[in-house]
Amino acid sequence: MKTLQLLMREILELTTLIETEYPELYKTLDETPVDLGSPKSDTISHNDLCHYLETLRTLLKKYIEEHVKG
């Protein structure tokens, strides 16, 4: 299991990559609905961060497949 620090670092690195290499995708991240945390809680769990990281990876992969011509 990844530590919270490692998860946060991976999220930061991935969002930075998206921002610099795919700015048009980065603009849509604010519009992407992601459910972080329980409505009953003010905290974000380890599982929430794992899910968010996987969501970012999936968005990037799909974007590259659909928009990047190689």
Summary of the structure (lengths in Angstrom):
residues: 70
radius of gyration: 13.2
end to end distance: 34.9
largest distance: 45.6
contacts: 150
relative contact order: 0.18
helix: 67%
strand: 0%
